Amino acid sequence: MPRKKNHPEDDKTCTLTQARRLILEHFRRLSPENVELRASLGRRTFADILAPKPVPHFAESTRDGYVVPSAGDGNGARRYRIVDEIAAGRVQPAGRLVPGTACRIMTGGRVPEGGERVVPFEQCVEEDGQVTIPERLLRLPATFIRPAGSEIAQGERLIGGGLRLQGEHLEILASCGVPSVAVFARPGAGYFCTGSELKNSGTGLQNGQKVSSNSLLLEGILASYGATLRDFGIAGDTFAELSAMFAGAGEWGGQVVVSTGGMGPGKYDLVEKAFLAAGGLVFFNGLAMRPGRRLLFGELGQTLFFALPGPPPAVRTLLHTLVGPALLAMQGLEDAGPKKTQAALLHPLEIRNHDFLQLKDGVLVLAAGRCRVRLAGRLEIPNCHILLHPGCSRYDEGEPVEVQVVGEPSISP
């Protein structure tokens, strides 16, 4: 059944909850790809990763000393004939230890068959190719041997599916001999900024022109969510330029395209009109919150499209609130929405217009064992958003408020 076409005048405003649901209904989870271990940093695992080998792979010594067989019965010191020396990294196995023989062994060395205990060098006396070991040392509980598989068993689950791989994960995988891993493909995210006044550089700016700072903001935040990027540049405030931009975005075939600007009620705010003319389908074109009163989410072919307002603070907030979670969901994260918690206000807040939800840039801190939050300063980078719900015009110092944590920083290889 063909989808109903939209018109620019259609009002498709929804709540933030409804918007998130619509976005998650239309995203497509990406397929897996196999990458070398070093290249997997910051990527999300496609499935559980099991240990192909135990750790350690072999019984190894945890001290520099002498490895000896069972002490057997009897009292007094024992003398052993030294038959070999085992350095760490030696591949060729030593011969089996028989009663009365011993091997010098270094930390990390492979314990030979028949070896049941390592006695540290400083506790023994070596003379004329023999080593004398006090009887009490042969009865201690500590053997200074780490058995094969004592840390990680073969087949044990190392890392769950959908986890973002960090350096600590890679160390575990490498220790188990994992050469490569299956990870979710990275979503392609394209972006462009609109505005006839925008230029790519501050060089040669004339009065009435300004630098397109949003392009750098988009690049940085989209990359932090694991996306590969495509910069489509700047489109002037004309229907022809916007139409050409949408034509290029449609042919590109990435998963997400984000634009900034051109979403107001003015004469030159033509993004939605050009999007619809290009064959786009609008799912919502406004949110009952600020920022977000003027934005658009839709689909152009197989590509999701987010048209955000122009002010950088609004762009930043909506990227973390809507676009970033969609990118994470494409990469297998089950609960992709921003993480929420409660925090006590460090200062009072008064809200003039409290008829709708407002998201305020905030700084979340841990003080005296409690989460506390304050408004971010003018040039301060927020690490959370304070959610101010409709119907309340004043919040007192110390009052608990709901906050959502900003983003999920990712390493982009």
C-alpha positions in Angstrom: 0.0 0.0 0.0 1.6 3.4 -1.0 2.4 5.8 1.7 0.3 9.0 2.0 2.2 12.0 0.8 2.8 14.9 3.2 2.4 18.6 2.6 4.5 21.4 4.1 1.5 22.8 6.0 0.7 19.5 7.8 1.3 19.8 11.5 2.9 16.6 12.8 4.0 17.8 16.2 4.6 15.1 18.9 6.0 14.6 22.3 9.6 13.6 23.0 8.5 10.1 24.0 6.5 9.7 20.8 9.4 11.1 18.7 11.8 8.5 20.2 9.4 5.7 19.5 8.9 6.8 15.9 12.7 7.0 15.3 13.2 3.5 16.8 10.4 2.1 14.6 12.1 3.3 11.4 15.8 2.6 12.0 17.5 -0.5 10.5 20.0 -2.5 12.5 23.2 -2.9 10.5 24.8 -6.2 9.4 28.1 -7.5 11.0 31.5 -7.3 9.5 34.7 -9.1 10.6 37.6 -6.8 11.5 41.1 -7.3 12.9 41.3 -7.0 16.7 43.3 -3.7 16.6 40.7 -2.1 14.2 37.8 -3.1 16.5 38.5 -0.4 19.1 35.3 1.6 19.7 33.1 -0.8 17.7 30.2 -2.8 18.9 30.3 -6.6 19.1 27.7 -8.3 17.0 27.4 -11.4 19.3 29.0 -13.0 22.4 32.7 -13.7 22.0 33.9 -17.0 23.5 37.4 -17.9 24.5 38.9 -20.1 21.7 41.8 -21.0 24.1 42.2 -21.2 27.9 44.2 -18.6 29.8 46.9 -19.4 30.5 47.3 -21.7 27.5 49.7 -23.9 29.6 50.8 -24.4 33.2 53.3 -21.6 33.9 55.6 -20.6 36.7 54.9 -17.4 38.7 58.4 -17.2 40.1 62.0 -17.5 39.1 63.1 -20.7 40.7 63.3 -24.5 40.4 60.5 -26.7 39.3 60.4 -30.1 41.0 58.2 -33.2 41.0 56.2 -34.4 44.0 58.2 -34.4 47.2 56.9 -37.9 48.2 57.4 -39.3 51.7 60.3 -38.7 54.0 61.7 -35.9 56.1 64.6 -33.4 55.7 66.0 -31.4 52.8 65.9 -32.9 49.3 68.6 -32.8 46.7 67.7 -32.7 43.0 69.8 -33.1 39.9 69.3 -30.1 37.6 68.5 -31.4 34.1 67.3 -28.4 32.1 66.6 -24.7 32.2 63.2 -23.2 31.0 63.1 -19.6 30.0 59.9 -17.6 29.4 58.8 -18.0 25.8 60.6 -21.3 25.2 58.4 -23.3 22.8 60.1 -26.7 22.8 58.8 -28.7 25.8 61.2 -29.9 28.5 61.3 -33.6 29.2 59.2 -35.1 31.9 60.5 -34.6 35.4 61.2 -37.8 37.3 61.8 -38.1 41.0 65.1 -36.6 42.0 65.4 -34.2 39.1 64.6 -30.5 38.8 64.7 -27.7 36.2 65.6 -24.1 36.5 62.6 -22.1 35.4 61.8 -18.4 34.9 58.6 -16.5 35.5 56.2 -17.3 32.7 58.1 -20.4 31.8 56.1 -23.5 30.7 56.0 -26.1 33.6 57.2 -29.5 32.3 55.1 -32.7 32.8 55.7 -34.1 36.2 56.4 -30.6 37.7 54.3 -30.0 40.7 55.9 -27.1 42.5 58.2 -24.1 41.9 60.6 -23.1 44.7 62.0 -19.6 44.4 65.8 -19.3 43.7 66.5 -17.3 46.9 65.2 -20.1 49.1 67.4 -22.8 47.6 71.1 -23.7 47.5 72.6 -24.8 44.1 76.0 -26.5 44.0 77.7 -28.8 41.4 74.7 -29.2 39.2 72.4 -30.0 42.1 69.9 -28.0 44.1 69.1 -28.5 47.8 65.6 -27.5 48.9 64.5 -27.4 52.6 61.8 -29.9 53.3 59.4 -27.3 54.8 59.3 -25.5 51.4 58.1 -28.6 49.7 55.1 -28.7 52.0 53.8 -25.1 51.6 50.3 -24.6 50.1 51.6 -22.2 47.5 53.1 -24.0 44.5 53.9 -20.9 42.4 52.3 -22.7 39.4 49.4 -21.2 37.5 47.5 -24.1 35.9 46.2 -24.0 32.3 42.8 -22.4 32.2 42.9 -21.2 35.8 42.0 -17.6 34.7 39.8 -18.2 31.7 38.4 -21.5 30.6 38.1 -22.5 26.9 34.6 -21.6 25.6 34.0 -19.1 28.4 32.1 -15.9 27.4 34.6 -13.1 27.3 32.4 -10.2 26.0 28.7 -9.9 25.5 27.0 -8.9 22.2 26.3 -5.2 21.7 29.2 -4.0 23.9 31.4 -1.1 22.7 35.0 -2.5 22.7 37.5 -0.6 24.8 41.2 -1.1 25.4 40.6 -3.4 28.3 38.4 -5.7 26.2 41.1 -5.9 23.5 43.6 -7.0 26.1 41.4 -9.8 27.2 40.7 -10.9 23.6 44.3 -10.8 22.7 45.3 -12.9 25.7 42.9 -15.6 24.6 44.3 -15.6 21.0 41.3 -13.9 19.3 42.7 -12.4 16.1 39.5 -10.7 14.8 35.9 -10.0 15.9 32.5 -9.6 14.4 31.2 -6.1 14.9 28.3 -4.1 13.7 29.0 -2.1 10.6 29.4 1.6 11.2 26.4 3.8 10.1 27.0 6.3 7.4 26.0 9.8 8.6 25.9 12.7 6.1 25.3 16.3 7.0 24.8 19.7 5.5 24.1 23.2 6.8 21.7 25.7 5.3 22.0 29.5 5.0 23.0 31.9 2.3 25.1 33.7 4.9 27.3 30.7 5.7 30.9 30.2 4.6 33.3 27.4 5.2 36.1 29.6 6.4 36.5 32.8 8.2 38.9 34.0 5.6 37.5 36.9 3.5 34.2 37.2 5.4 32.1 40.2 4.5 29.5 41.9 6.5 26.4 39.8 6.7 28.4 36.5 6.4 29.5 34.1 9.1 31.4 30.8 9.4 29.4 27.6 9.3 30.4 26.4 12.8 27.6 23.8 12.9 29.4 21.7 10.4 32.3 21.1 12.9 29.8 20.5 15.6 28.0 17.9 13.5 31.2 16.2 12.5 32.4 15.9 16.1 29.2 14.6 17.6 28.2 12.2 14.9 31.7 10.7 14.9 31.4 10.2 18.7 28.5 7.9 18.1 30.6 5.7 15.8 29.4 7.0 12.4 31.4 7.3 9.2 30.9 10.8 7.9 30.0 12.5 4.6 30.0 16.3 4.5 27.6 17.6 1.8 28.6 21.2 2.4 26.4 24.3 2.6 23.1 24.9 0.8 21.9 28.5 0.3 18.3 29.4 1.2 16.9 28.7 -2.2 14.6 25.9 -3.3 17.0 25.0 -6.2 20.1 24.6 -3.9 18.2 22.6 -1.3 16.7 20.4 -4.0 20.2 19.7 -5.4 21.4 18.8 -1.9 18.6 16.3 -1.4 19.2 14.8 -4.7 22.8 14.2 -3.8 21.9 12.8 -0.3 19.3 10.5 -1.9 21.9 9.1 -4.3 24.5 8.6 -1.6 22.6 5.8 0.2 23.9 6.3 3.8 21.8 5.5 6.8 21.3 9.1 8.2 21.5 12.6 6.9 21.3 15.6 9.2 20.8 19.3 8.3 20.8 22.5 10.3 18.8 25.6 9.7 15.9 26.4 7.4 13.2 25.0 9.7 11.5 28.2 10.9 8.3 29.9 9.7 10.2 32.5 7.6 10.1 33.1 3.9 13.5 31.4 3.3 12.9 28.4 5.6 12.5 25.9 2.7 14.0 22.7 4.0 10.7 20.8 4.6 9.3 21.9 1.2 12.4 20.8 -0.6 12.5 17.5 1.3 8.9 16.7 0.3 9.5 17.7 -3.3 12.5 15.3 -3.4 10.1 12.4 -2.4 10.7 12.5 1.4 8.2 11.3 3.9 7.7 13.3 7.2 7.1 11.4 10.4 7.1 14.4 12.6 7.9 18.1 12.1 8.0 19.5 15.6 8.3 18.6 19.2 6.3 19.8 22.2 9.5 20.9 23.8 12.4 23.4 23.6 14.6 23.0 21.8 12.8 21.2 19.1 9.7 23.2 18.3 10.9 23.4 14.8 12.6 20.3 13.5 11.8 17.4 11.2 12.3 13.6 11.1 11.5 11.7 8.0 12.7 9.2 5.4 14.2 9.8 2.0 14.3 6.4 0.3 16.2 4.2 2.7 17.9 7.1 4.5 16.6 8.7 7.7 16.6 12.5 7.7 16.8 14.8 10.6 16.3 18.6 9.9 17.5 20.5 13.0 17.2 24.2 13.8 20.1 26.5 13.3 21.3 27.6 16.8 24.4 25.5 17.8 23.1 24.9 21.4 19.8 23.5 20.0 21.8 21.4 17.4 24.0 19.9 20.1 21.0 19.0 22.4 19.0 17.4 19.6 21.9 15.5 18.3 22.5 13.9 21.7 18.8 13.4 22.4 17.5 12.0 19.0 20.2 11.4 16.4 22.9 9.8 18.5 20.5 7.2 20.1 19.4 6.2 16.5 23.0 5.7 15.5 23.7 3.5 18.6 20.5 1.4 17.9 21.8 0.7 14.4 25.0 -0.6 16.0 23.2 -3.1 18.2 22.7 -1.2 21.4 19.4 -2.5 22.9 18.6 0.5 25.2 19.9 3.3 23.0 18.1 6.2 24.6 20.0 8.8 26.7 20.7 7.5 30.2 18.6 9.3 32.8 19.1 9.8 36.6 18.1 12.3 39.3 20.2 15.0 40.7 19.8 17.7 43.3 19.9 21.3 42.0 22.9 23.4 43.1 20.9 26.6 42.7 17.3 27.6 42.3 15.7 27.8 38.8 12.8 29.9 37.6 11.1 29.1 34.3 9.1 31.7 32.4 7.3 29.5 29.9 6.5 26.3 31.6 3.8 25.0 29.3 6.0 22.4 27.6 9.1 20.3 28.3 12.4 22.2 28.3 15.9 20.7 28.1 18.6 22.9 29.7 22.3 22.4 29.3 23.7 21.2 32.6 26.8 20.1 34.4 26.4 16.9 36.5 28.8 16.5 39.4 29.3 14.1 42.3 29.6 15.9 45.5 29.4 14.5 49.1 28.2 11.2 47.7 25.3 12.7 45.8 24.6 13.6 42.2 24.2 17.3 41.9 23.5 19.5 38.8 23.8 23.1 37.8 23.2 25.0 34.6 26.2 25.0 32.3 28.0 28.3 31.8 27.8 30.2 28.5 31.1 28.8 27.2 31.0 25.5 29.2 30.5 22.2 27.5 27.5 20.4 29.2 27.6 16.8 30.2 23.9 16.5 30.8 20.5 18.0 30.1 18.2 19.1 32.8 14.6 18.0 32.0 12.2 20.7 33.2 8.7 19.3 32.8 5.5 21.3 32.1 3.6 22.9 34.9 6.4 23.9 37.3 7.7 27.5 37.2 10.2 27.3 40.1 12.7 24.8 41.4 14.4 25.3 44.7 18.1 24.7 45.5 18.5 21.0 46.5 15.3 20.0 44.8 15.7 16.7 42.8 15.3 17.1 39.0 15.5 14.6 36.2 18.7 14.7 34.0 19.8 12.9 30.9 23.5 12.2 30.4 25.0 13.5 27.2 26.1 11.0 24.6 28.1 7.9 24.7 31.6 8.9 23.6 33.1 6.5 21.1 36.5 6.0 19.6 36.5 6.5 15.8 39.3 4.7 14.1 
